[in-house]
Amino acid sequence: MAIIYLSQQGYDDLKAELQQLKSVDRLNIINQIAEARDKGDLSENAEYDAAKEAQGLLEARIVKLENDLANARVLAKKEQDTSIVHLLTKVTIKNTANDMEMTYAIVSESEADLSAKKISVSSPIGKGLLGKAIGEIANIQAPNGIVNFEIIDIQPF
């Protein structure tokens, strides 16, 4: 499995989610299955089927988080080079067509959250910004065509 690079916050968030899933959510689903089982014939019990499906999804998520954490490497801020855009940098970009400025953190897929202005390193914008320095133009393929972003600033995340 590939190494996943995370910020300390991202690593802590994954650990907290895993703990929540194992200690609280797993017990809730076990109780739902037990309640549904007590209602009789399992072959026609929609509640039982739904609870078993939820259990399967929960267990799959637990396995994924455990694998991600096992392969995670936390990048320390002191190791970050801000001469170019790379994983765990915060980059301010300007759309050259409308002069609109935006600031995003470039993070791993597991930390990506557009509402928190964190974009995945594997997203089209993330890929297009990687390796660019201040003043360079990133030509990024968007659904509406190519968008040009000028790199305004690069900071540690």
TORZA-715455 format. One record per residue (C-alpha): x, y, z; residue number from 1. Coordinates in pm, whole numbers. Each point is the difference from the previous one (the first is absolute). Layout:
TORZA-715455
(pt (X Y Z) NUM)
...
END
This chain:
TORZA-715455
(pt (0 0 0) 1)
(pt (119 351 -75) 2)
(pt (125 235 266) 3)
(pt (-251 269 97) 4)
(pt (148 332 106) 5)
(pt (-207 188 256) 6)
(pt (17 305 218) 7)
(pt (-2 -67 374) 8)
(pt (-360 127 11) 9)
(pt (-103 -234 -282) 10)
(pt (163 -297 175) 11)
(pt (-170 86 330) 12)
(pt (-337 39 -177) 13)
(pt (31 -345 -160) 14)
(pt (92 -156 335) 15)
(pt (-298 169 168) 16)
(pt (-237 -117 -273) 17)
(pt (131 -356 30) 18)
(pt (-45 7 377) 19)
(pt (-358 132 -42) 20)
(pt (-86 -271 -251) 21)
(pt (142 -279 216) 22)
(pt (-125 110 340) 23)
(pt (-337 165 -71) 24)
(pt (-129 -68 -350) 25)
(pt (87 -371 3) 26)
(pt (-192 -49 327) 27)
(pt (-301 190 -138) 28)
(pt (-17 -226 -305) 29)
(pt (37 -312 213) 30)
(pt (-297 119 207) 31)
(pt (-202 73 -317) 32)
(pt (68 -351 -129) 33)
(pt (-100 -154 334) 34)
(pt (-325 200 8) 35)
(pt (-85 -95 -358) 36)
(pt (80 -366 70) 37)
(pt (-241 3 293) 38)
(pt (-284 102 -233) 39)
(pt (-27 -346 -155) 40)
(pt (47 -148 -347) 41)
(pt (332 128 -139) 42)
(pt (-81 -90 -360) 43)
(pt (-260 278 -23) 44)
(pt (146 243 251) 45)
(pt (100 324 -176) 46)
(pt (138 151 323) 47)
(pt (235 -296 42) 48)
(pt (117 23 -363) 49)
(pt (60 376 34) 50)
(pt (192 -45 325) 51)
(pt (218 -275 -151) 52)
(pt (72 219 -302) 53)
(pt (92 291 227) 54)
(pt (227 -234 195) 55)
(pt (178 -102 -320) 56)
(pt (55 363 -101) 57)
(pt (125 86 349) 58)
(pt (245 -290 7) 59)
(pt (128 96 -346) 60)
(pt (59 357 118) 61)
(pt (181 -127 310) 62)
(pt (230 -218 -214) 63)
(pt (73 293 -234) 64)
(pt (83 234 290) 65)
(pt (222 -261 163) 66)
(pt (189 -48 -328) 67)
(pt (30 375 -55) 68)
(pt (136 53 352) 69)
(pt (241 -292 -36) 70)
(pt (142 157 -316) 71)
(pt (-17 362 115) 72)
(pt (300 224 39) 73)
(pt (-39 332 178) 74)
(pt (185 290 -161) 75)
(pt (140 246 248) 76)
(pt (-29 370 -75) 77)
(pt (374 53 37) 78)
(pt (58 -238 -294) 79)
(pt (-211 207 -239) 80)
(pt (156 182 -290) 81)
(pt (-209 294 -117) 82)
(pt (193 83 -316) 83)
(pt (-244 -213 -201) 84)
(pt (-351 -139 48) 85)
(pt (-5 -351 142) 86)
(pt (-195 -213 243) 87)
(pt (-90 183 323) 88)
(pt (61 349 -129) 89)
(pt (-255 279 -3) 90)
(pt (-7 174 -335) 91)
(pt (-166 325 -101) 92)
(pt (-96 5 -366) 93)
(pt (-156 260 -229) 94)
(pt (-227 -88 -290) 95)
(pt (155 197 -286) 96)
(pt (-336 36 -177) 97)
(pt (-186 179 282) 98)
(pt (277 93 252) 99)
(pt (-177 -197 274) 100)
(pt (239 -119 272) 101)
(pt (-43 -323 196) 102)
(pt (208 -175 263) 103)
(pt (5 -378 30) 104)
(pt (196 -255 198) 105)
(pt (133 -290 -207) 106)
(pt (-70 -315 202) 107)
(pt (-28 -376 -41) 108)
(pt (-323 -151 -130) 109)
(pt (-109 -103 351) 110)
(pt (29 359 129) 111)
(pt (-164 172 -299) 112)
(pt (-297 222 90) 113)
(pt (-92 273 -246) 114)
(pt (-218 182 254) 115)
(pt (311 33 221) 116)
(pt (206 111 -304) 117)
(pt (203 -323 -2) 118)
(pt (42 -155 -344) 119)
(pt (139 -341 -80) 120)
(pt (346 -27 -147) 121)
(pt (-151 -242 -254) 122)
(pt (-281 236 -112) 123)
(pt (40 179 -334) 124)
(pt (75 331 173) 125)
(pt (235 -166 250) 126)
(pt (190 -178 -276) 127)
(pt (18 318 -208) 128)
(pt (145 205 285) 129)
(pt (265 -251 110) 130)
(pt (356 109 -67) 131)
(pt (-93 358 -88) 132)
(pt (182 296 155) 133)
(pt (-124 350 82) 134)
(pt (-69 192 -321) 135)
(pt (-49 -309 -215) 136)
(pt (-324 -72 -185) 137)
(pt (-176 -335 43) 138)
(pt (-217 -103 -295) 139)
(pt (-270 -224 143) 140)
(pt (-254 -196 -201) 141)
(pt (-347 70 140) 142)
(pt (-340 -115 -129) 143)
(pt (-47 339 -171) 144)
(pt (345 -3 -160) 145)
(pt (349 97 110) 146)
(pt (24 238 296) 147)
(pt (323 189 68) 148)
(pt (102 65 360) 149)
(pt (295 216 100) 150)
(pt (182 -109 318) 151)
(pt (-8 301 235) 152)
(pt (130 -146 327) 153)
(pt (114 -330 152) 154)
(pt (-1 -64 375) 155)
(pt (37 -302 227) 156)
(pt (-331 -162 89) 157)
END
